[in-house]
Amino acid sequence: MGRILFFVALAVAMWVAWTLSRRRNSLDNEERRELKRLRAKEREAQGKSREPSGEVMVKCDHCGLYFPKREAVLSKERVYCSKRCRDAARDGQ
């Protein structure tokens, strides 16, 4: 009989702990939602978008290296990372 009461008391204690945990987590979730709303408003006010802030990367047609598009060496619709790669591609190497 003592074991049964022990396990019943243990089950009740676990249920109470689970209920309190859920209540505390629901408050945390509400706070997280509010914080997310505030951050979105701040982003809108600052004019920031969710787009990545990095540069566009392109691949060299000769060696396969990725590099920023602003550093590209162009030749007849082809993109190269340097003059050396452009010249090597022209020579067929």
DSSP file (Angstrom, degrees, kcal/mol; ACC not computed):
  #  RESIDUE AA STRUCTURE BP1 BP2  ACC     N-H-->O    O-->H-N    N-H-->O    O-->H-N    TCO  KAPPA ALPHA  PHI   PSI    X-CA   Y-CA   Z-CA
    1    1 A M     >        0   0    0      0, 0.0     4,-2.1     0, 0.0     5,-0.2   0.000 360.0 360.0 360.0 -36.8    0.0    0.0    0.0
    2    2 A G  H  >  +     0   0    0      1,-0.2     4,-2.0     2,-0.2     5,-0.1   0.870 360.0  52.0 -64.7 -37.2    2.9    2.3    0.8
    3    3 A R  H  > S+     0   0    0      2,-0.2     4,-2.5     1,-0.2     5,-0.2   0.896 107.6  52.0 -66.9 -39.7    4.4    1.8   -2.7
    4    4 A I  H  > S+     0   0    0      1,-0.2     4,-2.4     2,-0.2    -2,-0.2   0.937 110.8  47.1 -62.5 -46.3    1.1    2.7   -4.4
    5    5 A L  H  X S+     0   0    0     -4,-2.1     4,-2.6     1,-0.2    -1,-0.2   0.883 110.7  53.7 -62.6 -37.8    0.8    5.9   -2.4
    6    6 A F  H  X S+     0   0    0     -4,-2.0     4,-2.4     2,-0.2    -2,-0.2   0.938 111.6  43.7 -61.4 -47.4    4.4    6.8   -3.2
    7    7 A F  H  X S+     0   0    0     -4,-2.5     4,-2.4     2,-0.2    -2,-0.2   0.849 113.4  51.2 -70.0 -33.3    3.9    6.3   -7.0
    8    8 A V  H  X S+     0   0    0     -4,-2.4     4,-2.4    -5,-0.2    -1,-0.2   0.934 112.3  46.6 -65.9 -44.8    0.6    8.2   -6.9
    9    9 A A  H  X S+     0   0    0     -4,-2.6     4,-2.4     1,-0.2    -2,-0.2   0.887 112.3  51.2 -63.6 -38.5    2.3   11.1   -5.0
   10   10 A L  H  X S+     0   0    0     -4,-2.4     4,-2.3     2,-0.2    -1,-0.2   0.910 110.1  49.0 -64.2 -42.6    5.2   11.0   -7.5
   11   11 A A  H  X S+     0   0    0     -4,-2.4     4,-2.3     2,-0.2    -2,-0.2   0.904 111.8  48.9 -64.1 -41.4    2.7   11.1  -10.4
   12   12 A V  H  X S+     0   0    0     -4,-2.4     4,-2.5     2,-0.2    -2,-0.2   0.915 111.1  50.0 -64.8 -42.5    0.9   14.1   -8.9
   13   13 A A  H  X S+     0   0    0     -4,-2.4     4,-2.4     1,-0.2    -2,-0.2   0.903 111.3  48.9 -63.2 -40.9    4.2   15.9   -8.3
   14   14 A M  H  X S+     0   0    0     -4,-2.3     4,-2.4     2,-0.2    -1,-0.2   0.900 111.1  50.1 -65.2 -40.2    5.3   15.3  -11.9
   15   15 A W  H  X S+     0   0    0     -4,-2.3     4,-2.5     2,-0.2    -2,-0.2   0.918 111.4  48.3 -64.1 -43.5    1.9   16.6  -13.1
   16   16 A V  H  X S+     0   0    0     -4,-2.5     4,-2.5     2,-0.2     5,-0.2   0.923 112.7  48.3 -63.3 -44.2    2.2   19.8  -11.0
   17   17 A A  H  X S+     0   0    0     -4,-2.4     4,-2.3     1,-0.2    -2,-0.2   0.908 112.4  48.9 -62.8 -41.6    5.8   20.4  -12.2
   18   18 A W  H  X S+     0   0    0     -4,-2.4     4,-2.3     2,-0.2    -2,-0.2   0.903 111.6  49.4 -64.4 -42.2    4.7   19.9  -15.8
   19   19 A T  H  X S+     0   0    0     -4,-2.5     4,-2.2     2,-0.2    -2,-0.2   0.924 112.6  46.6 -64.4 -45.1    1.8   22.3  -15.4
   20   20 A L  H  X S+     0   0    0     -4,-2.5     4,-2.4     1,-0.2    -1,-0.2   0.891 111.5  52.3 -64.2 -38.8    3.9   25.0  -13.8
   21   21 A S  H  X S+     0   0    0     -4,-2.3     4,-2.6    -5,-0.2    -2,-0.2   0.913 109.4  48.9 -63.3 -43.0    6.5   24.5  -16.5
   22   22 A R  H  X S+     0   0    0     -4,-2.3     4,-2.3     2,-0.2    -1,-0.2   0.904 111.0  50.4 -63.5 -41.1    4.0   24.9  -19.3
   23   23 A R  H  X S+     0   0    0     -4,-2.2     4,-1.5     2,-0.2    -2,-0.2   0.919 112.5  46.3 -64.3 -43.2    2.6   28.1  -17.7
   24   24 A R  H  X S+     0   0    0     -4,-2.4     4,-2.0     1,-0.2    -2,-0.2   0.902 113.0  49.8 -66.4 -41.3    6.0   29.6  -17.3
   25   25 A N  H  X S+     0   0    0     -4,-2.6     4,-2.7     1,-0.2    -2,-0.2   0.857 106.0  56.1 -66.7 -35.0    7.0   28.7  -20.9
   26   26 A S  H  X S+     0   0    0     -4,-2.3     4,-2.0     2,-0.2    -1,-0.2   0.888 108.0  48.4 -66.4 -36.0    3.7   30.2  -22.3
   27   27 A L  H  X S+     0   0    0     -4,-1.5     4,-2.3     2,-0.2    -1,-0.2   0.910 111.2  50.6 -66.5 -40.9    4.6   33.5  -20.6
   28   28 A D  H  X S+     0   0    0     -4,-2.0     4,-2.5     1,-0.2    -2,-0.2   0.905 108.9  51.5 -62.2 -40.6    8.1   33.2  -22.1
   29   29 A N  H  X S+     0   0    0     -4,-2.7     4,-2.4     2,-0.2    -1,-0.2   0.898 109.0  50.3 -64.4 -39.7    6.6   32.6  -25.5
   30   30 A E  H  X S+     0   0    0     -4,-2.0     4,-2.3     1,-0.2    -1,-0.2   0.913 110.9  49.2 -63.5 -41.6    4.4   35.6  -25.3
   31   31 A E  H  X S+     0   0    0     -4,-2.3     4,-2.5     1,-0.2    -2,-0.2   0.896 110.0  51.7 -64.0 -39.3    7.4   37.7  -24.3
   32   32 A R  H  X S+     0   0    0     -4,-2.5     4,-2.5     2,-0.2    -2,-0.2   0.910 109.1  49.9 -63.5 -41.8    9.4   36.3  -27.2
   33   33 A R  H  X S+     0   0    0     -4,-2.4     4,-2.3     2,-0.2    -2,-0.2   0.917 111.5  48.6 -62.3 -42.7    6.5   37.2  -29.6
   34   34 A E  H  X S+     0   0    0     -4,-2.3     4,-2.5     2,-0.2    -2,-0.2   0.914 111.4  49.5 -64.1 -42.6    6.4   40.8  -28.2
   35   35 A L  H  X S+     0   0    0     -4,-2.5     4,-2.4     1,-0.2    -1,-0.2   0.897 109.6  52.0 -62.9 -40.0   10.2   41.1  -28.5
   36   36 A K  H  X S+     0   0    0     -4,-2.5     4,-2.1     2,-0.2    -2,-0.2   0.905 109.7  49.6 -62.5 -41.7   10.0   39.9  -32.1
   37   37 A R  H  X S+     0   0    0     -4,-2.3     4,-2.2     2,-0.2    -2,-0.2   0.921 111.0  49.4 -62.4 -44.5    7.3   42.5  -32.9
   38   38 A L  H  X S+     0   0    0     -4,-2.5     4,-2.3     1,-0.2    -2,-0.2   0.905 110.7  49.5 -63.1 -41.6    9.4   45.3  -31.4
   39   39 A R  H  X S+     0   0    0     -4,-2.4     4,-2.4     2,-0.2    -1,-0.2   0.885 109.5  52.1 -65.4 -37.7   12.5   44.3  -33.3
   40   40 A A  H  X S+     0   0    0     -4,-2.1     4,-2.2     2,-0.2    -1,-0.2   0.905 109.5  49.7 -64.4 -40.4   10.4   44.2  -36.6
   41   41 A K  H  X S+     0   0    0     -4,-2.2     4,-2.3     2,-0.2    -2,-0.2   0.910 110.8  49.7 -64.0 -41.5    9.2   47.7  -35.8
   42   42 A E  H  X S+     0   0    0     -4,-2.3     4,-2.1     2,-0.2    -2,-0.2   0.909 109.8  51.3 -62.6 -42.2   12.7   48.9  -35.2
   43   43 A R  H  X>S+     0   0    0     -4,-2.4     5,-1.9     1,-0.2     4,-0.9   0.906 110.7  48.3 -61.5 -42.4   13.9   47.3  -38.4
   44   44 A E  H  <5S+     0   0    0     -4,-2.2     3,-0.4     1,-0.2    -1,-0.2   0.899 110.6  51.4 -64.3 -40.2   11.1   49.1  -40.4
   45   45 A A  H  <5S+     0   0    0     -4,-2.3    -1,-0.2     1,-0.2    -2,-0.2   0.865 113.4  44.3 -65.6 -35.5   12.0   52.4  -38.7
   46   46 A Q  H  <5S-     0   0    0     -4,-2.1    -1,-0.2    -5,-0.2    -2,-0.2   0.588 110.1-123.3 -85.4 -10.5   15.6   52.0  -39.6
   47   47 A G  T  <5 +     0   0    0     -4,-0.9     2,-0.3    -3,-0.4    -3,-0.2   0.690  57.8 150.5  78.0  18.2   14.8   50.9  -43.2
   48   48 A K      < -     0   0    0     -5,-1.9    -1,-0.3    -6,-0.2     2,-0.2  -0.616  29.8-155.3 -84.8 143.6   16.7   47.7  -42.9
   49   49 A S        -     0   0    0     -2,-0.3    -1,-0.0     2,-0.1    -5,-0.0  -0.619  27.4-114.1-108.7 173.5   15.6   44.7  -44.9
   50   50 A R  S    S+     0   0    0     -2,-0.2     3,-0.1     2,-0.0    -2,-0.0   0.350  77.6 118.2 -88.7   6.5   16.1   41.0  -44.3
   51   51 A E  S    S-     0   0    0      1,-0.1    -2,-0.1     2,-0.1     0, 0.0  -0.435  78.0 -95.3 -71.8 147.6   18.2   40.7  -47.4
   52   52 A P        -     0   0    0      0, 0.0    -1,-0.1     0, 0.0    -2,-0.0  -0.313  24.5-143.1 -62.8 147.1   21.8   39.5  -46.8
   53   53 A S        +     0   0    0     -3,-0.1    -2,-0.1     2,-0.0    -3,-0.0   0.477  66.7 101.6 -92.0  -2.6   24.3   42.4  -46.6
   54   54 A G  S    S-     0   0    0      1,-0.1     2,-0.2     3,-0.0     3,-0.0  -0.098  76.7 -93.6 -76.1 178.2   27.1   40.6  -48.4
   55   55 A E        -     0   0    0      1,-0.1     2,-0.4    14,-0.0    -1,-0.1  -0.502  39.7 -97.9 -90.4 160.3   28.2   41.0  -51.9
   56   56 A V        -     0   0    0     -2,-0.2    13,-2.6     1,-0.0     2,-0.4  -0.645  40.9-148.2 -76.1 130.5   27.1   39.0  -55.0
   57   57 A M  E     -A   68   0A   0     -2,-0.4     2,-0.3    11,-0.2     9,-0.1  -0.817  13.7-170.2-104.3 142.4   29.7   36.3  -55.7
   58   58 A V  E     -A   67   0A   0      9,-2.7     9,-2.3    -2,-0.4     2,-0.4  -0.876  21.0-118.4-126.9 161.4   30.4   35.0  -59.2
   59   59 A K  E     -A   66   0A   0     -2,-0.3     7,-0.2     7,-0.2    20,-0.2  -0.849  25.8-118.0-105.8 133.9   32.5   32.1  -60.5
   60   60 A C     >  -     0   0    0      5,-2.6     4,-1.1    -2,-0.4    20,-0.2  -0.493  16.3-142.6 -66.9 131.5   35.5   32.4  -62.7
   61   61 A D  T  4 S+     0   0    0     18,-3.0    -1,-0.1    -2,-0.2    19,-0.1   0.653  95.8  40.0 -71.5 -14.9   34.9   30.7  -66.0
   62   62 A H  T  4 S+     0   0    0     17,-0.3    -1,-0.1     3,-0.1    18,-0.1   0.894 130.9  15.2 -98.5 -56.7   38.6   29.5  -66.2
   63   63 A C  T  4 S-     0   0    0      2,-0.1    -2,-0.1     0, 0.0    17,-0.1   0.624  92.0-123.5-100.3 -14.2   39.7   28.4  -62.7
   64   64 A G     <  +     0   0    0     -4,-1.1     2,-0.2     1,-0.3    -3,-0.1   0.549  55.7 151.1  85.9   6.8   36.3   28.1  -60.9
   65   65 A L        -     0   0    0     -6,-0.1    -5,-2.6     1,-0.0     2,-0.4  -0.509  41.6-134.4 -73.4 137.5   37.2   30.5  -58.1
   66   66 A Y  E     +A   59   0A   0     -7,-0.2    -7,-0.2    -2,-0.2    -9,-0.0  -0.791  37.4 157.0 -91.5 136.7   34.3   32.5  -56.5
   67   67 A F  E     -A   58   0A   0     -9,-2.3    -9,-2.7    -2,-0.4     5,-0.1  -0.956  48.2 -70.4-152.2 164.2   34.9   36.2  -56.0
   68   68 A P  E >   -A   57   0A   0      0, 0.0     3,-1.6     0, 0.0   -11,-0.2  -0.336  40.0-129.5 -62.8 140.1   33.0   39.4  -55.6
   69   69 A K  G >  S+     0   0    0    -13,-2.6     3,-1.7     1,-0.3   -12,-0.1   0.816 104.9  65.0 -60.9 -32.2   31.2   40.6  -58.8
   70   70 A R  G 3  S+     0   0    0    -14,-0.3    -1,-0.3     1,-0.3   -13,-0.1   0.707 100.5  52.2 -66.9 -18.1   32.7   44.1  -58.5
   71   71 A E  G <  S+     0   0    0     -3,-1.6    -1,-0.3     2,-0.1    -2,-0.2   0.332  84.8 128.8 -96.2   6.4   36.2   42.6  -59.0
   72   72 A A    <   -     0   0    0     -3,-1.7     2,-0.6    -4,-0.1     9,-0.2  -0.282  52.1-145.7 -68.9 145.7   35.3   40.7  -62.1
   73   73 A V  E     -B   80   0B   0      7,-2.8     7,-2.1     9,-0.1     2,-0.3  -0.966  24.6-153.3-107.1 115.4   37.2   41.0  -65.4
   74   74 A L  E     +B   79   0B   0     -2,-0.6     2,-0.2     5,-0.2     5,-0.2  -0.677  23.1 167.2 -97.4 144.3   34.7   40.7  -68.2
   75   75 A S  E >  S-B   78   0B   0      3,-2.0     3,-1.3    -2,-0.3    -2,-0.0  -0.772  71.5 -28.7-156.5 107.8   35.4   39.5  -71.7
   76   76 A K  T 3  S-     0   0    0      1,-0.3     3,-0.1    -2,-0.2    -2,-0.0   0.939 124.5 -44.6  50.5  61.0   32.6   38.6  -74.2
   77   77 A E  T 3  S+     0   0    0      1,-0.2     2,-0.3     0, 0.0    -1,-0.3   0.521 116.6 116.4  64.4   7.5   30.0   37.6  -71.7
   78   78 A R  E <   -B   75   0B   0     -3,-1.3    -3,-2.0   -18,-0.0     2,-0.5  -0.785  56.3-142.9-104.7 152.0   32.5   35.6  -69.7
   79   79 A V  E     -B   74   0B   0     -2,-0.3   -18,-3.0   -20,-0.2     2,-0.3  -0.952  18.9-179.6-119.0 130.1   33.6   36.4  -66.2
   80   80 A Y  E     -B   73   0B   0     -7,-2.1    -7,-2.8    -2,-0.5     3,-0.1  -0.917  30.7-137.9-127.7 154.2   37.2   36.0  -64.9
   81   81 A C  S    S+     0   0    0     -2,-0.3     2,-0.3    -9,-0.2    -1,-0.1   0.731  85.7   1.4 -82.6 -22.5   38.8   36.6  -61.5
   82   82 A S  S  > S-     0   0    0     -9,-0.1     4,-1.9     1,-0.1    -1,-0.1  -0.961  73.1-103.5-155.1 169.6   41.9   38.2  -63.0
   83   83 A K  H  > S+     0   0    0     -2,-0.3     4,-2.8     1,-0.2     5,-0.2   0.846 118.8  60.4 -66.2 -33.3   43.6   39.2  -66.2
   84   84 A R  H  > S+     0   0    0      2,-0.2     4,-2.4     1,-0.2    -1,-0.2   0.922 106.6  44.6 -61.3 -45.0   45.8   36.1  -65.9
   85   85 A C  H  > S+     0   0    0      2,-0.2     4,-2.3     1,-0.2    -1,-0.2   0.896 113.0  52.0 -66.4 -39.6   42.8   33.8  -66.0
   86   86 A R  H  X S+     0   0    0     -4,-1.9     4,-1.8     2,-0.2    -2,-0.2   0.935 112.8  44.2 -61.2 -46.3   41.3   35.8  -68.9
   87   87 A D  H  X S+     0   0    0     -4,-2.8     4,-2.1     1,-0.2    -2,-0.2   0.886 112.4  52.1 -67.1 -39.0   44.5   35.6  -70.9
   88   88 A A  H  X>S+     0   0    0     -4,-2.4     5,-2.4    -5,-0.2     4,-0.6   0.880 109.3  50.3 -65.0 -37.3   45.0   31.8  -70.1
   89   89 A A  H  <5S+     0   0    0     -4,-2.3     3,-0.5     3,-0.2    -1,-0.2   0.874 109.6  51.1 -68.3 -36.7   41.4   31.2  -71.3
   90   90 A R  H  <5S+     0   0    0     -4,-1.8    -2,-0.2     1,-0.2    -1,-0.2   0.891 109.9  49.4 -64.9 -39.5   42.1   33.0  -74.6
   91   91 A D  H  <5S-     0   0    0     -4,-2.1    -1,-0.2    -5,-0.1    -2,-0.2   0.589 115.6-118.2 -77.6  -9.7   45.3   31.0  -75.1
   92   92 A G  T  <5       0   0    0     -4,-0.6    -3,-0.2    -3,-0.5    -2,-0.1   0.751 360.0 360.0  82.0  25.4   43.3   27.8  -74.5
   93   93 A Q      <       0   0    0     -5,-2.4    -4,-0.2     0, 0.0    -5,-0.1   0.444 360.0 360.0 -89.0 360.0   45.2   26.6  -71.4
